[in-house]
Amino acid sequence: MEIVAVGLDHRKAPMEVREKAAFTVRSLEAVTETLKKRGIAEVVVLSTCNRSEIYAAAEHADAAVEALKEYYFDYKTPEIAPYLYTFDGRDAVWHLFRVVAGLDSMILGEDQILGQSKDALANAEKIHGAGKFLTKAFREAITFSKKIKTVYKISETPLSLSSTAVKHVKRLFPEDYQDKKVLIIGSGKMGTLALQYMDAEGFNDVTMTNRTYHPPLDYQDTYHGEVKVVPYPDRYSVVSDMDVIISATASPHTVLKSEAFPALDKPLLLIDLALPRDIDPALAQVDGVTLLTIDDFNHIIDETKAYREKVAQKIAVAVEDAVDDMMAWLQKAKVDGMVAGLNRKAQGRADETIDILNKRYHFEGKDYDYLEKIVRSEFRKMVMPTIKKLKKLDDDASVKKAKKAYHWLIETEEN
């Protein structure tokens, strides 16, 4: 079984392209079913505001990569072709480990991708998309990410798009940022993080709104002041009173539309942290409005960027070691099917032998138990030398030869 990855991210693909390539949680089951019909054994989709990626496990890497690319072209849009990257084998595992550790993120070492990777695996397991191979790869990448964050302290100061956005607001209003009126749309992970960072930075006037209503008490563990809550249908009624609006929902449609936007009598900073976008791009043309999107934060300098890049260079060695371990496991796992087949064959022959002997001699009680123990043990011994040799195979060429022989000796006989 080979692991491959196909996708695009913030480095090459602009936001309007990433929007078209994004996946919703509701679409994951259909994606998985379609790809399995195309010969893919396992599927995990990792879709965030900065990347859209499909990881797959299949018998043939080249065919799997083509199947994933075709899916993007057929079900998303052909115009994403120039932005797609592909990885297979060790490169795919290496890419996964870097992504989950935040080493491939817009904000180096950011925290949110770890949770998003956990969610991607959990969603795939729920719909039977992730099996033995991708589950192992993702779990090892998640464990590695936790380890390097502890050892190298790359995220001692929690970082995410939400924290970067809040710090940017603070920089824009250095004298009186605490008193700026802020509306946060969305109480998911990014919205809650934004509220948490607003609290940490000392913002005093924060209002929350969400499609599902949450009373102020729901936010008391995140924000130590008093959070105002506006029902979602009434969100436009408070817009003109705000200085800053941060929107971070999972809505497939815009939540602030230009045609419903009220007249303004003071400047307003809009920050859109969602993908697909929450805020109508046309609002950038409204007098007094400044609209920032995810891609704009590419140009906002992280204060610890130099330090993080230095640490990332050290981590690169650890990544290689972790990937080596994962590849060694994958290599051994490639013979698991043959090992299981040999054990199955041995136990089948043992069953037949026990049945023949028992019909002839009518064993009972302890005698039958002893017969069964001896016969099963002897048949296991017959296949054990072959199993040990299979487990020592450490290159694809040897595994392919072994599979050929296995198919000829075992599967042909079974069929």
C-alpha positions in Angstrom: 0.0 0.0 0.0 1.3 3.4 -1.0 0.5 6.8 0.5 0.0 9.8 -1.8 -1.1 13.4 -1.4 -2.6 15.9 -3.8 -3.6 19.5 -3.0 -2.9 23.2 -3.0 -2.1 25.8 -0.4 -1.6 29.5 0.4 1.9 29.6 -1.1 0.8 29.4 -4.7 -3.0 29.4 -4.9 -4.8 32.7 -4.3 -7.9 32.8 -2.1 -10.4 32.7 -4.9 -8.8 29.4 -6.1 -8.6 27.9 -2.6 -12.3 28.8 -2.2 -13.2 26.6 -5.2 -11.1 23.7 -3.9 -12.4 23.8 -0.4 -14.3 20.8 1.1 -17.1 21.0 3.7 -17.6 18.3 6.3 -20.9 17.3 4.6 -19.1 16.6 1.3 -16.5 14.2 2.8 -18.6 11.0 2.5 -19.3 11.7 -1.1 -15.6 12.4 -1.8 -14.6 9.2 -0.1 -17.2 7.0 -1.9 -16.2 8.5 -5.3 -12.5 7.9 -4.8 -13.0 4.4 -3.5 -14.8 3.6 -6.7 -11.7 4.8 -8.5 -9.5 2.2 -6.7 -8.4 4.2 -3.7 -8.4 2.2 -0.5 -8.2 5.0 2.1 -9.0 8.7 2.0 -8.4 11.6 4.4 -9.3 15.2 3.4 -7.6 18.1 5.1 -9.4 21.3 4.2 -8.6 24.6 6.0 -8.6 28.2 5.1 -5.0 27.9 3.8 -5.0 24.5 2.2 -7.1 21.8 0.4 -5.5 18.4 0.4 -6.5 14.8 -0.1 -4.3 12.0 1.3 -4.9 8.5 0.0 -3.6 5.0 0.4 -3.7 2.7 -2.6 -1.8 -0.2 -4.2 -0.4 1.9 -7.0 0.9 5.4 -6.3 0.8 6.7 -9.9 -2.8 5.7 -10.5 -3.8 7.1 -7.1 -2.2 10.5 -7.8 -4.1 10.6 -11.2 -7.4 9.7 -9.5 -7.0 12.5 -7.0 -6.1 15.0 -9.6 -9.0 14.0 -11.8 -11.3 14.4 -8.8 -10.2 17.9 -8.3 -10.7 18.7 -12.0 -14.1 16.9 -12.3 -15.7 18.0 -9.0 -14.0 21.3 -8.3 -12.6 23.2 -11.3 -10.0 22.6 -14.0 -8.5 26.1 -13.4 -6.8 24.8 -10.2 -4.4 22.7 -12.3 -1.4 25.1 -12.2 -1.6 25.2 -8.4 -1.8 21.5 -7.6 1.1 19.7 -6.0 1.5 16.0 -5.7 3.5 13.8 -3.4 3.9 10.0 -3.2 5.7 7.5 -1.0 8.2 9.0 1.4 7.6 12.5 0.0 3.9 12.3 0.9 4.7 11.2 4.5 7.3 13.9 4.8 4.8 16.5 3.6 2.1 15.3 6.0 4.5 15.5 9.0 5.5 19.0 8.1 1.9 20.1 7.6 0.7 18.8 10.9 3.6 20.3 12.8 2.8 23.7 11.4 6.1 23.9 9.4 4.2 24.4 6.1 1.8 27.0 7.5 1.4 30.7 6.7 2.4 31.3 10.3 5.3 29.0 11.0 4.6 26.7 13.9 1.0 27.8 14.3 -1.2 25.8 16.6 -4.5 25.5 14.8 -3.4 23.0 12.1 -2.8 20.3 14.8 -6.4 20.4 15.8 -7.6 20.6 12.2 -5.5 17.5 11.4 -7.0 15.6 14.3 -10.5 16.6 13.1 -9.6 15.5 9.5 -8.6 12.0 10.8 -11.7 11.8 13.1 -14.0 12.7 10.2 -12.4 10.2 7.9 -12.6 7.4 10.6 -16.2 8.2 11.1 -17.1 7.5 7.5 -14.6 4.6 7.1 -12.3 6.6 4.9 -9.2 6.2 7.0 -7.9 2.6 7.5 -4.8 1.1 8.9 -2.3 3.1 6.8 -3.6 6.6 6.9 -4.7 6.3 10.5 -1.1 5.3 11.5 0.4 8.1 9.4 -1.8 10.8 10.8 -1.5 9.6 14.4 2.3 9.5 14.1 2.3 13.0 12.5 0.1 14.3 15.4 2.3 12.7 18.0 5.4 14.2 16.3 3.9 17.6 16.2 3.1 17.6 20.0 6.7 16.4 20.7 8.5 19.1 18.7 6.3 21.8 20.1 7.3 20.7 23.6 11.0 20.1 22.8 11.7 23.1 20.6 9.2 25.5 22.2 8.2 26.7 18.7 4.7 27.6 20.0 5.4 28.8 23.5 3.4 31.9 22.5 0.2 30.4 20.9 -0.1 31.4 17.3 -2.9 31.2 14.9 -4.6 33.4 12.3 -6.9 34.6 15.1 -4.0 35.7 17.3 -2.2 37.4 14.4 -5.4 39.3 13.6 -5.9 40.4 17.1 -2.3 41.6 17.4 -2.7 43.4 14.1 -5.8 45.3 15.5 -3.7 46.2 18.5 -0.9 47.6 16.3 -3.4 49.6 14.2 -4.8 51.3 17.4 -1.9 51.5 19.8 -3.4 54.3 21.9 -6.9 53.2 22.5 -7.3 49.6 21.2 -8.8 48.5 24.6 -11.9 50.7 24.0 -12.5 49.8 20.3 -15.9 48.1 19.8 -15.4 44.7 18.3 -17.9 42.2 16.8 -16.9 38.6 16.3 -19.0 36.6 14.0 -18.8 32.8 14.6 -18.2 30.9 17.8 -16.3 28.0 16.3 -12.6 27.4 17.0 -11.3 30.5 15.2 -14.0 32.8 16.6 -13.4 31.4 20.1 -9.7 31.9 19.8 -10.2 35.5 18.6 -12.3 36.1 21.7 -9.7 34.5 23.9 -6.9 36.7 22.5 -9.1 39.8 22.8 -9.4 39.0 26.5 -5.6 38.4 26.8 -4.8 41.7 25.1 -7.3 43.7 27.2 -10.1 44.5 24.7 -13.0 45.7 26.8 -15.9 45.9 24.4 -16.6 42.7 22.5 -19.8 41.5 21.0 -20.4 37.9 19.7 -22.9 36.6 17.2 -23.4 33.1 15.8 -25.9 31.3 13.7 -26.7 29.1 16.8 -27.4 31.4 19.7 -25.2 31.2 22.8 -26.0 33.2 25.9 -23.3 35.4 27.5 -22.6 32.8 30.2 -21.3 30.4 27.5 -18.3 32.7 27.0 -17.3 33.3 30.6 -14.5 30.7 30.5 -13.0 32.4 27.4 -13.5 36.1 28.2 -13.3 37.4 31.7 -15.2 40.6 31.0 -18.8 40.9 30.0 -19.5 39.6 26.4 -22.5 41.1 24.7 -24.4 38.7 22.4 -26.5 39.8 19.4 -28.8 37.3 17.7 -27.5 36.3 14.3 -30.4 37.7 12.3 -29.8 41.1 14.0 -26.1 41.3 13.2 -26.5 44.1 10.7 -28.1 46.3 13.3 -24.9 46.7 15.3 -22.5 47.0 12.4 -22.4 50.8 12.2 -21.6 51.0 15.9 -18.5 48.8 15.5 -14.8 49.7 15.0 -13.7 46.2 14.1 -15.5 43.1 12.8 -13.8 39.7 12.8 -15.7 37.0 10.9 -14.7 33.3 11.2 -17.6 31.0 10.4 -17.8 27.8 8.5 -20.6 29.1 6.3 -20.5 28.2 2.6 -22.0 31.6 1.8 -21.1 35.2 2.7 -22.5 36.3 6.1 -21.9 40.0 5.5 -23.4 41.1 2.2 -22.8 44.5 0.6 -26.5 44.9 -0.3 -27.6 44.5 3.3 -24.7 46.6 4.8 -25.8 49.8 6.7 -24.5 53.3 6.1 -21.4 54.1 8.2 -20.5 57.3 9.9 -17.0 56.2 11.1 -14.2 54.0 9.8 -14.6 50.2 10.1 -12.0 47.5 9.9 -13.3 44.2 8.5 -11.2 41.0 9.0 -12.3 37.9 7.2 -10.7 34.8 8.5 -12.9 32.3 6.8 -12.6 30.2 3.6 -15.0 30.3 1.7 -15.0 34.0 2.5 -17.5 35.3 5.0 -17.4 39.0 3.9 -18.5 40.2 0.5 -15.4 41.5 -1.3 -17.4 44.4 -2.7 -17.4 45.9 0.8 -13.7 46.8 0.3 -15.0 49.5 -2.1 -17.2 51.2 0.6 -15.9 54.5 1.9 -14.4 54.1 5.3 -14.1 50.4 5.1 -10.8 48.5 5.3 -11.1 44.8 4.4 -8.4 42.3 5.3 -8.5 38.7 4.3 -6.4 35.7 5.1 -4.0 36.4 2.2 -3.3 39.9 3.5 -1.8 38.3 6.6 1.0 37.0 4.4 2.3 40.5 4.4 2.1 41.1 8.1 5.4 40.3 9.7 5.5 37.8 12.5 7.6 39.3 15.4 9.2 35.9 16.0 9.6 34.9 12.4 13.4 34.8 12.4 13.5 32.8 15.6 10.9 30.3 14.3 12.7 29.8 11.0 15.9 29.0 12.9 14.1 26.5 15.1 12.4 25.0 12.0 15.9 24.3 10.5 16.7 22.3 13.6 13.4 20.5 13.4 14.1 19.4 9.8 16.4 16.7 11.1 13.8 15.5 13.5 11.3 15.4 10.7 13.6 13.1 8.6 14.0 10.7 11.5 10.3 10.6 12.2 9.6 10.0 8.5 12.2 7.2 8.4 10.4 5.4 11.3 7.1 5.8 9.6 8.4 4.5 6.3 10.0 1.5 8.1 6.6 0.7 9.5 4.9 1.1 6.1 7.5 -1.3 4.6 6.8 -4.0 7.1 3.0 -3.4 6.8 3.3 -4.2 3.0 3.8 -7.9 3.9 0.9 -8.0 6.5 -1.5 -9.3 3.9 0.8 -12.2 3.0 1.5 -12.9 6.7 -2.2 -13.0 7.4 -2.8 -15.2 4.4 -0.1 -17.7 5.4 -1.6 -17.9 9.0 -5.0 -18.3 7.6 -3.8 -21.1 5.3 -2.1 -22.8 8.2 -5.1 -22.6 10.4 -7.4 -23.8 7.7 -5.2 -26.9 7.2 -5.1 -27.4 11.0 -8.9 -27.3 11.1 -9.2 -29.9 8.3 -6.6 -32.2 10.1 -8.3 -31.9 13.5 -11.7 -32.7 11.9 -10.3 -35.8 10.1 -8.5 -37.1 13.2 -11.5 -36.4 15.4 -13.9 -38.3 13.1 -11.6 -41.3 13.1 -10.7 -41.4 16.8 -13.5 -39.4 18.5 -11.4 -37.3 20.9 -13.2 -35.8 23.9 -12.5 -33.3 26.7 -8.8 -32.8 27.5 -7.8 -35.2 24.7 -9.5 -33.0 22.1 -7.9 -29.9 23.6 -4.5 -31.5 23.5 -5.0 -32.6 19.9 -6.1 -29.2 18.8 -3.1 -27.5 20.6 -0.6 -29.9 19.0 -2.0 -29.7 15.5 -2.3 -25.9 15.4 1.2 -25.5 16.8 2.7 -27.8 14.2 1.0 -26.0 11.3 2.1 -22.6 12.7 5.7 -23.9 12.8 5.4 -24.8 9.1 4.8 -21.3 8.0 6.8 -19.4 10.6 10.2 -19.5 8.7 8.5 -17.9 5.7 6.7 -15.3 7.8 10.0 -14.3 9.4 11.7 -13.9 6.0 8.8 -11.8 4.8 9.1 -9.5 7.8 12.7 -8.9 7.1 12.1 -7.6 3.5 13.1 -3.9 3.4 12.8 -2.9 -0.2 9.9 -2.7 -2.7 11.6 -5.0 -5.3 11.8 -7.8 -2.8 8.2 -7.3 -1.6 7.0 -7.4 -5.2 8.8 -10.7 -5.8 7.4 -12.1 -2.6 3.8 -11.0 -3.6 4.3 -12.7 -7.0 5.3 -16.0 -5.4 2.6 -15.7 -2.8 -0.1 -15.2 -5.4 1.2 -18.2 -7.4 1.5 -20.5 -4.3 -1.4 -19.4 -2.1 -4.0 -17.3 -3.8 -4.1 -19.4 -7.0 -4.7 -22.5 -4.9 -7.4 -20.8 -2.9 -9.2 -19.7 -6.0 
